[in-house]
């Protein structure tokens, strides 16, 4: 899924230091109030008019003050229509009073998807959920390209999690990527897919993690038994492989040092006995043979 190109991208909004404007506006307001009061006491209409006129621009100037907190931005629109830029510099700022401003947080956020029940690549029902760490990178696109960028991130994240879960098997051999055994590779691909999906909203993905992964309850017991059987078979294969190596080493050592001469029948009996001892689940019970192999 490719991000749709946007004609509106973030650019810095015009602003000046708000503290100096605040000081000037308050001084003008104080002077205007003093003129009105002095004119009223002396019945001087001209002073009253001048004071009233001065109050208007000072009050309008105060309307242009905006407080920008750290890791927050203000998206400006002239008379609520055209985009006028974005204020990112924190502190008290002054901008055109005709601009409306919308607060957009640029802090890093977490989004945890709900538990989704989907089929993996083998058709087995699984339950999966993920945590996505994201941040608004382009405030203009976040405000103007989608209706609600937070809801957009939530929907697209869940869609990506479902797509990733259905593209891989829950468990597989070492030569195949699986959700359980290749968590780092899978989460990297999940991050890339979510980042591509939410890029059109001016959002970037910092990282993603799968926080729940399990077979659906209706098949969990059956799949657990299958995993246990596979583990037993793998362990048996390792035991037999090691036992055969030990027997071969023992025979080679005996022949090399001429400790005992073994014909084919004795070799076969020795190999059989050693394999039973090495591969058995229980401790070997010694048996004293008072006869002969050929008796």
Backbone as CSV, one residue per row, in Angstrom:
resi,resn,N_x,N_y,N_z,CA_x,CA_y,CA_z,C_x,C_y,C_z
1,UNK,0.852,-1.193,0.000,0.000,0.000,0.000,0.883,1.236,0.000
2,UNK,0.803,2.073,-0.994,1.646,3.255,-1.111,0.916,4.471,-0.564
3,UNK,1.676,5.385,0.021,1.113,6.606,0.584,0.682,7.543,-0.530
4,UNK,-0.502,8.140,-0.360,-1.016,9.074,-1.359,-0.286,10.404,-1.248
5,UNK,0.258,10.940,-2.364,0.970,12.209,-2.296,0.062,13.331,-1.795
6,UNK,0.582,14.208,-0.981,-0.200,15.306,-0.415,0.289,16.631,-0.977
7,UNK,-0.660,17.526,-1.254,-0.298,18.848,-1.754,0.003,19.794,-0.598
8,UNK,-0.348,19.395,0.624,-0.099,20.222,1.798,0.945,19.525,2.656
9,UNK,2.086,20.173,2.812,3.123,19.650,3.690,3.475,20.711,4.725
10,UNK,4.029,20.266,5.816,4.310,21.195,6.911,5.357,22.230,6.532
11,UNK,5.114,23.460,6.941,6.086,24.546,6.800,5.991,25.422,8.042
12,UNK,7.069,26.110,8.391,7.047,26.932,9.610,6.053,28.085,9.495
13,UNK,5.317,28.312,10.554,4.409,29.447,10.598,5.127,30.695,11.098
14,UNK,4.646,31.851,10.690,5.266,33.113,11.091,4.808,33.495,12.493
15,UNK,5.793,33.820,13.329,5.471,34.230,14.698,6.638,35.033,15.254
16,UNK,6.356,35.780,16.318,7.401,36.535,17.015,7.287,36.220,18.501
17,UNK,8.270,36.703,19.246,8.263,36.480,20.683,7.019,37.105,21.310
18,UNK,6.284,36.300,22.065,5.021,36.772,22.617,5.151,37.661,23.834
19,UNK,6.254,37.548,24.566,6.394,38.333,25.786,6.501,39.831,25.494
20,UNK,7.226,40.189,24.433,7.358,41.615,24.090,6.017,42.180,23.634
21,UNK,5.282,41.388,22.835,3.964,41.840,22.391,3.020,41.984,23.592
22,UNK,3.106,41.030,24.517,2.257,41.090,25.714,2.550,42.352,26.514
23,UNK,3.830,42.681,26.667,4.191,43.877,27.439,3.677,45.140,26.765
24,UNK,3.849,45.237,25.441,3.389,46.429,24.718,1.870,46.553,24.795
25,UNK,1.162,45.406,24.574,-0.304,45.436,24.583,-0.837,45.838,25.952
26,UNK,-0.232,45.321,27.007,-0.683,45.695,28.353,-0.407,47.167,28.647
27,UNK,0.735,47.657,28.146,1.049,49.079,28.357,0.049,49.960,27.626
28,UNK,-0.286,49.581,26.392,-1.263,50.358,25.622,-2.627,50.302,26.292
29,UNK,-3.013,49.107,26.767,-4.302,48.982,27.454,-4.339,49.854,28.704
30,UNK,-3.253,49.855,29.465,-3.210,50.681,30.684,-3.310,52.162,30.341
31,UNK,-2.588,52.574,29.257,-2.653,53.978,28.844,-4.051,54.337,28.357
32,UNK,-4.684,53.407,27.621,-6.028,53.679,27.108,-7.032,53.815,28.240
33,UNK,-6.928,52.933,29.230,-7.839,53.017,30.382,-7.614,54.335,31.137
34,UNK,-6.355,54.730,31.269,-6.057,55.983,31.968,-6.644,57.170,31.217
35,UNK,-6.540,57.153,29.873,-7.110,58.257,29.083,-8.620,58.311,29.231
36,UNK,-9.254,57.153,29.209,-10.719,57.129,29.331,-11.139,57.654,30.700
37,UNK,-10.464,57.216,31.746,-10.816,57.655,33.101,-10.548,59.150,33.258
38,UNK,-9.373,59.603,32.781,-9.038,61.030,32.901,-10.007,61.883,32.100
39,UNK,-10.369,61.400,30.876,-11.322,62.155,30.064,-12.685,62.210,30.697
40,UNK,-13.099,61.108,31.347,-14.410,61.096,31.994,-14.438,62.046,33.186
41,UNK,-13.351,62.089,33.937,-13.307,62.983,35.092,-13.302,64.438,34.667
42,UNK,-12.673,64.740,33.543,-12.577,66.136,33.087,-13.571,66.455,31.971
43,UNK,-14.453,65.478,31.717,-15.459,65.658,30.662,-14.827,66.048,29.337
44,UNK,-13.731,65.341,29.023,-13.006,65.571,27.764,-13.323,64.411,26.830
45,UNK,-14.206,64.655,25.884,-14.659,63.602,24.967,-13.518,63.112,24.097
46,UNK,-12.624,63.991,23.706,-11.519,63.598,22.815,-10.641,62.546,23.476
47,UNK,-10.330,62.754,24.758,-9.502,61.759,25.463,-10.220,60.416,25.580
48,UNK,-11.527,60.476,25.813,-12.293,59.222,25.914,-12.264,58.469,24.597
49,UNK,-12.431,59.202,23.498,-12.427,58.562,22.175,-11.059,57.964,21.871
50,UNK,-9.994,58.738,22.160,-8.634,58.224,21.910,-8.370,56.969,22.742
51,UNK,-8.781,56.984,24.013,-8.581,55.820,24.866,-9.334,54.598,24.359
52,UNK,-10.601,54.814,23.919,-11.401,53.706,23.396,-10.790,53.136,22.118
53,UNK,-10.259,54.024,21.273,-9.642,53.557,20.029,-8.389,52.732,20.319
54,UNK,-7.607,53.148,21.302,-6.368,52.424,21.626,-6.645,51.042,22.211
55,UNK,-7.791,50.898,22.904,-8.108,49.607,23.515,-8.325,48.525,22.452
56,UNK,-8.907,48.919,21.313,-9.244,47.920,20.283,-8.013,47.208,19.739
57,UNK,-6.981,47.904,19.220,-5.820,47.172,18.685,-5.053,46.407,19.763
58,UNK,-5.020,46.962,20.995,-4.317,46.255,22.063,-5.011,44.929,22.386
59,UNK,-6.351,44.965,22.415,-7.107,43.734,22.683,-6.946,42.733,21.550
60,UNK,-6.959,43.222,20.307,-6.764,42.329,19.150,-5.377,41.713,19.193
61,UNK,-4.372,42.490,19.577,-3.007,41.972,19.676,-2.918,40.868,20.711
62,UNK,-3.617,41.035,21.844,-3.612,39.984,22.866,-4.237,38.691,22.354
63,UNK,-5.176,38.812,21.421,-5.816,37.611,20.870,-4.854,36.783,20.032
64,UNK,-3.734,37.380,19.597,-2.765,36.651,18.790,-1.745,35.882,19.598
65,UNK,-1.806,35.968,20.920,-0.851,35.237,21.757,-1.246,33.772,21.867
66,UNK,-0.242,32.899,21.818,-0.489,31.459,21.952,0.683,30.848,22.714
67,UNK,0.372,29.948,23.630,1.398,29.259,24.412,1.638,27.880,23.809
68,UNK,2.845,27.650,23.340,3.217,26.365,22.735,4.044,25.582,23.749
69,UNK,3.550,24.434,24.148,4.250,23.599,25.119,5.302,22.744,24.419
70,UNK,6.300,22.257,25.161,7.319,21.383,24.552,6.684,20.139,23.940
71,UNK,7.224,19.733,22.784,6.742,18.553,22.055,5.278,18.682,21.657
72,UNK,4.873,19.916,21.390,3.552,20.166,20.831,3.695,21.176,19.698
73,UNK,2.684,21.225,18.846,2.701,22.142,17.714,1.321,22.776,17.573
74,UNK,1.294,23.908,16.890,0.034,24.574,16.569,-0.069,24.716,15.052
75,UNK,-1.093,24.113,14.493,-1.346,24.215,13.055,-2.218,25.450,12.823
76,UNK,-1.725,26.388,12.019,-2.399,27.666,11.808,-3.187,27.667,10.502
77,UNK,-4.390,28.240,10.560,-5.226,28.425,9.366,-5.746,29.858,9.355
78,UNK,-5.567,30.531,8.237,-6.047,31.896,8.103,-7.557,31.902,7.964
79,UNK,-8.225,32.482,8.961,-9.687,32.535,9.009,-10.304,31.147,8.890
80,UNK,-9.592,30.126,9.354,-10.107,28.765,9.341,-10.130,28.106,7.985
81,UNK,-9.443,28.680,6.999,-9.486,28.101,5.649,-8.103,27.642,5.213
82,UNK,-7.291,28.538,4.632,-6.005,28.141,4.067,-4.957,27.896,5.155
83,UNK,-4.050,26.962,4.865,-2.988,26.601,5.805,-1.952,27.711,5.852
84,UNK,-1.616,28.160,7.076,-0.668,29.270,7.235,0.664,28.846,7.823
85,UNK,0.815,27.584,8.171,2.076,27.110,8.730,1.865,26.449,10.085
86,UNK,2.965,26.011,10.659,2.925,25.303,11.942,3.926,25.934,12.905
87,UNK,3.461,26.186,14.119,4.341,26.677,15.174,4.855,25.487,15.983
88,UNK,6.176,25.318,16.034,6.780,24.236,16.819,7.646,24.778,17.964
89,UNK,8.096,26.052,17.852,8.962,26.599,18.880,8.154,26.818,20.153
90,UNK,8.609,26.188,21.246,7.838,26.272,22.478,8.019,27.632,23.149
91,UNK,7.053,27.951,23.988,7.057,29.232,24.689,5.864,30.080,24.276
92,UNK,5.833,31.317,24.759,4.761,32.241,24.410,5.094,32.898,23.078
93,UNK,4.250,32.671,22.067,4.473,33.222,20.729,3.286,34.096,20.337
94,UNK,3.566,35.017,19.407,2.502,35.855,18.867,2.433,35.659,17.369
95,UNK,1.229,35.409,16.873,1.031,35.242,15.429,-0.191,36.068,15.014
96,UNK,-0.502,36.011,13.745,-1.625,36.776,13.204,-2.904,36.417,13.970
97,UNK,-3.575,37.381,14.580,-4.798,37.076,15.341,-5.914,36.481,14.484
98,UNK,-5.831,36.667,13.169,-6.857,36.103,12.293,-6.676,34.604,12.057
99,UNK,-5.546,34.075,12.513,-5.295,32.642,12.342,-5.973,31.836,13.453
100,UNK,-6.621,30.779,13.046,-7.060,29.794,14.036,-5.911,28.827,14.275
101,UNK,-5.887,28.243,15.448,-4.782,27.336,15.754,-5.331,26.038,16.324
102,UNK,-4.720,24.927,15.866,-5.124,23.592,16.330,-3.934,22.906,16.980
103,UNK,-4.134,22.429,18.194,-3.052,21.768,18.923,-2.844,20.347,18.388
104,UNK,-1.596,20.020,18.093,-1.221,18.668,17.662,-0.012,18.229,18.490
105,UNK,-0.147,17.118,19.178,0.959,16.601,19.982,1.979,15.909,19.080
106,UNK,3.248,16.242,19.282,4.324,15.566,18.551,5.097,14.621,19.463
107,UNK,4.515,14.295,20.607,5.154,13.350,21.513,5.074,11.932,20.944
108,UNK,5.968,11.076,21.406,5.937,9.671,21.013,4.794,8.981,21.759
109,UNK,4.003,8.217,21.020,2.833,7.578,21.619,2.874,6.062,21.395
110,UNK,2.114,5.364,22.212,1.934,3.918,22.068,0.513,3.626,21.616
111,UNK,0.386,2.646,20.757,-0.944,2.148,20.397,-0.921,0.629,20.479
112,UNK,-1.790,0.082,21.305,-1.893,-1.366,21.439,-3.143,-1.843,20.719
113,UNK,-2.952,-2.737,19.775,-4.091,-3.274,19.037,-4.861,-4.248,19.921
114,UNK,-6.119,-4.429,19.594,-6.876,-5.453,20.289,-6.425,-6.837,19.855
115,UNK,-6.833,-7.847,20.594,-6.481,-9.226,20.236,-7.276,-9.624,18.994
116,UNK,-6.547,-9.876,17.910,-7.174,-10.242,16.643,-7.076,-11.750,16.440
117,UNK,-8.157,-12.358,16.018,-8.171,-13.787,15.722,-8.132,-13.961,14.205
118,UNK,-7.033,-14.477,13.710,-6.832,-14.628,12.271,-6.259,-16.010,12.000
119,UNK,-6.233,-16.387,10.717,-5.623,-17.637,10.290,-4.212,-17.367,9.794
120,UNK,-3.255,-18.185,10.226,-1.891,-18.014,9.739,-1.774,-18.593,8.333
121,UNK,-0.555,-18.629,7.795,-0.365,-19.080,6.415,-0.771,-20.532,6.219
122,UNK,-0.764,-21.336,7.272,-1.193,-22.737,7.190,-2.680,-22.915,7.431
123,UNK,-3.377,-21.830,7.701,-4.810,-21.915,7.961,-5.174,-22.181,9.402
124,UNK,-4.199,-22.172,10.309,-4.478,-22.409,11.715,-4.939,-21.118,12.384
125,UNK,-6.033,-21.153,13.144,-6.487,-19.930,13.831,-5.556,-19.560,14.980
126,UNK,-5.126,-18.303,15.006,-4.235,-17.818,16.061,-4.781,-16.506,16.609
127,UNK,-4.298,-16.145,17.780,-4.624,-14.857,18.388,-3.355,-14.029,18.457
128,UNK,-3.447,-12.779,18.018,-2.256,-11.930,17.950,-2.629,-10.491,18.263
129,UNK,-1.734,-9.801,18.925,-1.867,-8.362,19.141,-0.470,-7.761,19.145
130,UNK,-0.394,-6.449,18.922,0.908,-5.784,18.815,0.838,-4.404,19.436
131,UNK,2.007,-3.888,19.766,2.153,-2.518,20.264,2.971,-1.730,19.248
132,UNK,2.430,-0.625,18.801,3.091,0.234,17.825,3.473,1.552,18.505
133,UNK,4.734,1.922,18.385,5.213,3.208,18.907,5.310,4.167,17.726
134,UNK,4.583,5.280,17.784,4.502,6.178,16.641,4.567,7.635,17.077
135,UNK,4.763,8.499,16.074,4.917,9.929,16.342,4.475,10.717,15.117
136,UNK,3.824,11.851,15.357,3.445,12.745,14.254,4.695,13.441,13.734
137,UNK,4.975,13.287,12.457,6.156,13.881,11.841,5.805,15.109,11.012
138,UNK,4.663,15.065,10.312,4.213,16.182,9.483,2.831,16.589,9.973
139,UNK,2.753,17.689,10.712,1.488,18.091,11.322,0.449,18.498,10.281
140,UNK,0.904,19.085,9.164,-0.039,19.505,8.128,-0.751,18.300,7.524
141,UNK,-0.015,17.272,7.209,-0.625,16.070,6.636,-1.521,15.371,7.657
142,UNK,-1.114,15.398,8.913,-1.921,14.762,9.949,-3.277,15.449,10.093
143,UNK,-3.318,16.763,9.894,-4.559,17.515,10.077,-5.405,17.538,8.817
144,UNK,-4.759,17.709,7.657,-5.520,17.962,6.433,-5.698,16.749,5.516
145,UNK,-4.875,15.726,5.650,-4.961,14.595,4.717,-5.902,13.494,5.187
146,UNK,-6.202,13.444,6.474,-7.127,12.437,7.000,-8.098,13.115,7.951
147,UNK,-9.243,12.459,8.175,-10.239,13.041,9.071,-9.760,13.047,10.519
148,UNK,-9.253,11.908,10.976,-8.789,11.778,12.361,-7.544,10.903,12.327
149,UNK,-6.374,11.522,12.489,-5.135,10.755,12.303,-4.941,9.690,13.386
150,UNK,-5.462,9.906,14.589,-5.334,8.893,15.633,-6.161,7.651,15.297
151,UNK,-7.377,7.851,14.836,-8.205,6.722,14.415,-7.610,6.051,13.184
152,UNK,-7.048,6.849,12.288,-6.419,6.310,11.083,-5.264,5.380,11.450
153,UNK,-4.435,5.800,12.400,-3.322,4.962,12.847,-3.836,3.660,13.439
154,UNK,-4.888,3.736,14.250,-5.429,2.532,14.888,-5.955,1.540,13.860
155,UNK,-6.697,2.023,12.872,-7.282,1.133,11.862,-6.203,0.516,10.980
156,UNK,-5.268,1.338,10.524,-4.222,0.835,9.644,-3.272,-0.126,10.372
157,UNK,-3.050,0.122,11.650,-2.205,-0.785,12.425,-2.840,-2.156,12.552
158,UNK,-4.122,-2.185,12.846,-4.803,-3.474,12.967,-4.819,-4.210,11.630
159,UNK,-5.010,-3.473,10.538,-4.991,-4.111,9.224,-3.618,-4.700,8.918
160,UNK,-2.563,-3.984,9.272,-1.205,-4.484,9.033,-0.915,-5.718,9.877
161,UNK,-1.344,-5.714,11.130,-1.121,-6.874,12.004,-1.824,-8.097,11.441
162,UNK,-3.057,-7.932,10.985,-3.788,-9.056,10.389,-3.101,-9.564,9.120
163,UNK,-2.607,-8.644,8.309,-1.942,-9.053,7.070,-0.651,-9.808,7.359
164,UNK,0.147,-9.317,8.310,1.389,-9.997,8.666,1.105,-11.372,9.256
165,UNK,0.100,-11.456,10.134,-0.233,-12.733,10.763,-0.675,-13.767,9.739
166,UNK,-1.375,-13.325,8.697,-1.836,-14.259,7.671,-0.789,-14.588,6.624
167,UNK,0.358,-13.911,6.659,1.395,-14.129,5.647,2.446,-15.137,6.092
168,UNK,2.470,-15.482,7.371,3.487,-16.400,7.894,2.818,-17.465,8.748
169,UNK,3.521,-18.585,8.900,3.021,-19.645,9.761,3.354,-19.337,11.219
170,UNK,2.561,-19.907,12.097,2.823,-19.704,13.519,4.153,-20.328,13.910
171,UNK,4.384,-21.533,13.424,5.612,-22.259,13.753,6.055,-23.010,12.512
172,UNK,7.366,-23.063,12.285,7.899,-23.744,11.103,9.325,-24.168,11.379
173,UNK,9.930,-24.797,10.370,11.309,-25.227,10.489,12.269,-24.057,10.447
174,UNK,13.550,-24.326,10.700,14.540,-23.236,10.742,14.756,-22.558,9.396
175,UNK,14.377,-23.209,8.310,14.610,-22.617,6.994,13.474,-21.701,6.559
176,UNK,12.400,-21.627,7.331,11.235,-20.819,6.968,10.934,-19.819,8.075
177,UNK,10.610,-18.582,7.678,10.230,-17.576,8.672,8.903,-17.950,9.319
178,UNK,8.830,-17.816,10.624,7.591,-18.087,11.346,7.379,-17.010,12.402
179,UNK,6.130,-16.857,12.810,5.789,-15.817,13.771,6.440,-16.054,15.131
180,UNK,6.547,-17.302,15.537,7.061,-17.597,16.868,8.583,-17.608,16.925
181,UNK,9.226,-18.141,15.899,10.669,-18.337,15.954,11.465,-17.169,15.391
182,UNK,10.844,-16.303,14.626,11.569,-15.191,13.986,10.911,-13.867,14.356
183,UNK,10.826,-13.614,15.651,10.113,-12.425,16.135,10.756,-11.130,15.644
184,UNK,12.090,-11.056,15.638,12.755,-9.813,15.239,12.492,-9.487,13.770
185,UNK,12.612,-10.498,12.905,12.368,-10.262,11.473,10.910,-9.892,11.225
186,UNK,9.998,-10.568,11.919,8.574,-10.304,11.715,8.209,-8.895,12.186
187,UNK,8.721,-8.483,13.352,8.395,-7.143,13.847,9.005,-6.061,12.954
188,UNK,10.169,-6.336,12.354,10.756,-5.365,11.425,9.859,-5.192,10.213
189,UNK,9.341,-6.290,9.704,8.434,-6.195,8.549,7.107,-5.554,8.944
190,UNK,6.669,-5.807,10.164,5.443,-5.159,10.640,5.637,-3.655,10.738
191,UNK,6.783,-3.221,11.264,7.068,-1.786,11.361,7.077,-1.134,9.987
192,UNK,7.718,-1.821,9.021,7.801,-1.263,7.667,6.415,-1.146,7.033
193,UNK,5.574,-2.152,7.240,4.243,-2.113,6.629,3.362,-1.052,7.277
194,UNK,3.394,-0.961,8.614,2.586,0.060,9.283,3.067,1.453,8.896
195,UNK,4.392,1.637,8.814,4.940,2.938,8.448,4.486,3.342,7.044
196,UNK,4.426,2.366,6.141,3.968,2.671,4.782,2.492,3.032,4.762
197,UNK,1.717,2.353,5.587,0.276,2.597,5.607,-0.084,3.960,6.206
198,UNK,0.635,4.372,7.269,0.274,5.612,7.972,1.082,6.804,7.478
199,UNK,1.966,6.606,6.503,2.767,7.718,6.002,1.930,8.832,5.398
200,UNK,0.781,8.475,4.824,-0.075,9.496,4.215,-0.703,10.418,5.255
201,UNK,-0.641,10.045,6.528,-1.172,10.892,7.599,-0.068,11.668,8.303
202,UNK,1.139,11.685,7.732,2.234,12.417,8.340,2.767,11.779,9.610
203,UNK,2.592,10.472,9.733,3.002,9.746,10.944,4.152,8.813,10.601
204,UNK,5.108,8.680,11.510,6.189,7.706,11.343,6.150,6.706,12.486
205,UNK,6.536,5.482,12.189,6.558,4.413,13.186,7.959,4.325,13.773
206,UNK,8.055,4.405,15.088,9.340,4.301,15.772,9.747,2.845,15.912
207,UNK,8.852,2.019,16.391,9.102,0.588,16.501,7.787,-0.131,16.722
208,UNK,7.820,-1.456,16.608,6.638,-2.268,16.866,7.064,-3.564,17.542
209,UNK,6.156,-4.095,18.344,6.411,-5.347,19.051,5.128,-6.162,19.108
210,UNK,5.267,-7.483,18.912,4.144,-8.391,19.103,4.088,-8.748,20.581
211,UNK,3.003,-8.386,21.248,2.909,-8.626,22.690,2.032,-9.807,23.052
212,UNK,1.343,-10.387,22.072,0.572,-11.612,22.312,0.559,-12.437,21.044
213,UNK,0.886,-13.712,21.189,0.875,-14.641,20.060,0.586,-16.023,20.604
214,UNK,-0.544,-16.588,20.192,-0.924,-17.907,20.689,-1.920,-18.527,19.722
215,UNK,-1.981,-19.856,19.758,-3.021,-20.544,19.004,-4.375,-20.224,19.622
216,UNK,-5.407,-20.242,18.796,-6.759,-20.037,19.295,-7.121,-21.156,20.271
217,UNK,-7.962,-20.882,21.272,-8.259,-21.883,22.305,-8.759,-23.214,21.758
218,UNK,-9.508,-23.186,20.631,-10.094,-24.431,20.137,-9.067,-25.422,19.605
219,UNK,-7.862,-24.949,19.256,-6.836,-25.874,18.752,-5.569,-25.836,19.596
220,UNK,-5.583,-25.069,20.680,-4.360,-24.887,21.461,-3.829,-26.203,22.014
221,UNK,-4.716,-27.052,22.561,-4.268,-28.307,23.155,-3.701,-29.252,22.100
222,UNK,-4.372,-29.323,20.957,-3.886,-30.204,19.891,-2.530,-29.744,19.367
223,UNK,-2.351,-28.444,19.204,-1.078,-27.935,18.699,0.021,-28.078,19.746
224,UNK,-0.344,-27.998,21.027,0.648,-28.212,22.085,1.153,-29.645,22.064
225,UNK,0.229,-30.600,21.885,0.650,-32.001,21.795,1.547,-32.230,20.586
226,UNK,1.236,-31.564,19.479,2.079,-31.702,18.292,3.474,-31.131,18.534
227,UNK,3.546,-29.994,19.209,4.854,-29.418,19.527,5.646,-30.315,20.468
228,UNK,4.957,-30.893,21.454,5.635,-31.788,22.383,6.152,-33.031,21.662
229,UNK,5.337,-33.573,20.749,5.779,-34.746,19.992,6.992,-34.403,19.131
230,UNK,6.979,-33.245,18.518,8.123,-32.824,17.711,9.375,-32.655,18.544
231,UNK,9.205,-32.122,19.764,10.361,-31.966,20.646,10.925,-33.319,21.072
232,UNK,10.036,-34.284,21.347,10.494,-35.624,21.738,11.249,-36.280,20.593
233,UNK,10.709,-36.154,19.386,11.373,-36.758,18.216,12.745,-36.130,17.986
234,UNK,12.813,-34.807,18.095,14.097,-34.133,17.911,15.107,-34.565,18.961
235,UNK,14.641,-34.723,20.214,15.542,-35.167,21.280,16.021,-36.585,21.038
236,UNK,15.109,-37.459,20.597,15.491,-38.840,20.301,16.524,-38.908,19.174
237,UNK,16.302,-38.095,18.157,17.259,-38.074,17.043,18.650,-37.667,17.533
238,UNK,18.691,-36.670,18.413,19.974,-36.208,18.946,20.632,-37.284,19.806
239,UNK,19.814,-37.982,20.610,20.356,-39.042,21.471,20.932,-40.181,20.632
240,UNK,20.170,-40.610,19.621,20.635,-41.713,18.775,21.892,-41.316,18.017
241,UNK,21.926,-40.115,17.515,23.111,-39.656,16.800,24.340,-39.668,17.693
242,UNK,24.174,-39.185,18.932,25.295,-39.191,19.857,25.711,-40.595,20.258
243,UNK,24.712,-41.492,20.452,25.017,-42.867,20.846,25.786,-43.604,19.748
244,UNK,25.372,-43.422,18.502,26.072,-44.069,17.387,27.513,-43.580,17.315
245,UNK,27.730,-42.293,17.528,29.091,-41.770,17.524,29.932,-42.344,18.640
246,UNK,29.336,-42.492,19.831,30.071,-43.053,20.961,30.426,-44.523,20.722
247,UNK,29.491,-45.280,20.152,29.759,-46.702,19.863,30.864,-46.830,18.822
248,UNK,30.793,-46.013,17.785,31.819,-46.078,16.748,33.197,-45.742,17.325
249,UNK,33.243,-44.756,18.202,34.517,-44.381,18.836,35.044,-45.511,19.711
250,UNK,34.141,-46.157,20.456,34.560,-47.258,21.337,35.130,-48.419,20.539
251,UNK,34.458,-48.813,19.467,34.955,-49.915,18.645,36.300,-49.575,18.008
252,UNK,36.380,-48.322,17.522,37.637,-47.903,16.894,38.791,-47.928,17.896
253,UNK,38.525,-47.493,19.128,39.560,-47.485,20.156,39.984,-48.905,20.540
254,UNK,39.032,-49.819,20.651,39.342,-51.205,20.998,40.201,-51.868,19.932
255,UNK,39.840,-51.625,18.675,40.599,-52.219,17.583,41.993,-51.596,17.477
256,UNK,42.081,-50.310,17.761,43.367,-49.610,17.644,44.353,-50.088,18.706
257,UNK,43.858,-50.315,19.923,44.742,-50.730,21.011,44.850,-52.251,21.142
258,UNK,44.135,-52.979,20.266,44.143,-54.449,20.270,43.766,-54.985,21.642
259,UNK,42.811,-54.313,22.271,42.361,-54.748,23.587,41.627,-56.079,23.513
260,UNK,40.834,-56.242,22.513,40.054,-57.462,22.334,39.788,-57.669,20.856
261,UNK,39.767,-58.905,20.462,39.471,-59.240,19.075,37.992,-59.610,18.975
262,UNK,37.268,-58.894,18.131,35.838,-59.121,17.985,35.519,-59.564,16.565
263,UNK,34.753,-60.661,16.478,34.279,-61.049,15.146,32.970,-60.298,14.892
264,UNK,32.346,-60.555,13.763,31.161,-59.792,13.369,30.014,-59.994,14.354
265,UNK,29.852,-61.222,14.856,28.748,-61.484,15.774,28.941,-60.755,17.089
266,UNK,30.197,-60.802,17.618,30.473,-60.095,18.872,30.364,-58.571,18.682
267,UNK,30.804,-58.102,17.549,30.666,-56.665,17.268,29.193,-56.262,17.257
268,UNK,28.387,-57.091,16.603,26.954,-56.780,16.546,26.327,-56.800,17.924
269,UNK,26.715,-57.774,18.755,26.160,-57.850,20.108,26.593,-56.649,20.938
270,UNK,27.857,-56.280,20.815,28.361,-55.132,21.575,27.659,-53.846,21.156
271,UNK,27.508,-53.670,19.845,26.821,-52.470,19.351,25.393,-52.427,19.870
272,UNK,24.702,-53.573,19.832,23.321,-53.632,20.304,23.227,-53.285,21.783
273,UNK,24.120,-53.856,22.575,24.078,-53.590,24.015,24.378,-52.126,24.342
274,UNK,25.388,-51.560,23.674,25.732,-50.166,23.928,24.598,-49.226,23.535
275,UNK,23.971,-49.500,22.401,22.871,-48.636,21.957,21.692,-48.722,22.915
276,UNK,21.417,-49.921,23.452,20.323,-50.059,24.413,20.621,-49.262,25.670
277,UNK,21.874,-49.343,26.124,22.249,-48.618,27.338,22.195,-47.111,27.124
278,UNK,22.745,-46.654,25.996,22.848,-45.209,25.764,21.517,-44.571,25.395
279,UNK,20.653,-45.318,24.722,19.398,-44.728,24.241,18.209,-45.025,25.140
280,UNK,18.381,-45.868,26.123,17.257,-46.246,26.965,16.823,-45.126,27.894
281,UNK,15.532,-45.158,28.266,14.991,-44.162,29.198,15.351,-44.472,30.643
282,UNK,15.629,-45.758,30.936,15.908,-46.159,32.298,17.362,-46.594,32.430
283,UNK,17.816,-46.637,33.670,19.195,-47.058,33.917,19.378,-48.520,33.531
284,UNK,20.567,-48.837,33.000,20.834,-50.211,32.566,21.001,-51.130,33.769
285,UNK,20.488,-52.371,33.676,20.633,-53.387,34.721,21.709,-54.381,34.287
286,UNK,22.785,-54.487,35.049,23.861,-55.408,34.651,23.409,-56.871,34.695
287,UNK,23.844,-57.636,33.706,23.533,-59.066,33.607,24.847,-59.819,33.454
288,UNK,25.068,-60.796,34.317,26.290,-61.593,34.256,26.060,-62.773,33.322
289,UNK,26.883,-62.842,32.307,26.782,-63.926,31.339,27.818,-64.989,31.695
290,UNK,27.377,-66.161,32.187,28.296,-67.237,32.582,28.526,-68.237,31.467
291,UNK,27.834,-68.041,30.382,28.004,-68.954,29.261,28.828,-68.334,28.157
292,UNK,28.475,-68.640,26.958,29.179,-68.126,25.784,28.175,-67.606,24.776
293,UNK,28.643,-66.684,23.995,27.782,-66.168,22.930,27.406,-67.260,21.933
294,UNK,28.238,-68.297,21.872,28.013,-69.335,20.870,27.349,-70.573,21.456
295,UNK,27.027,-70.475,22.785,26.433,-71.633,23.442,25.011,-71.858,22.963
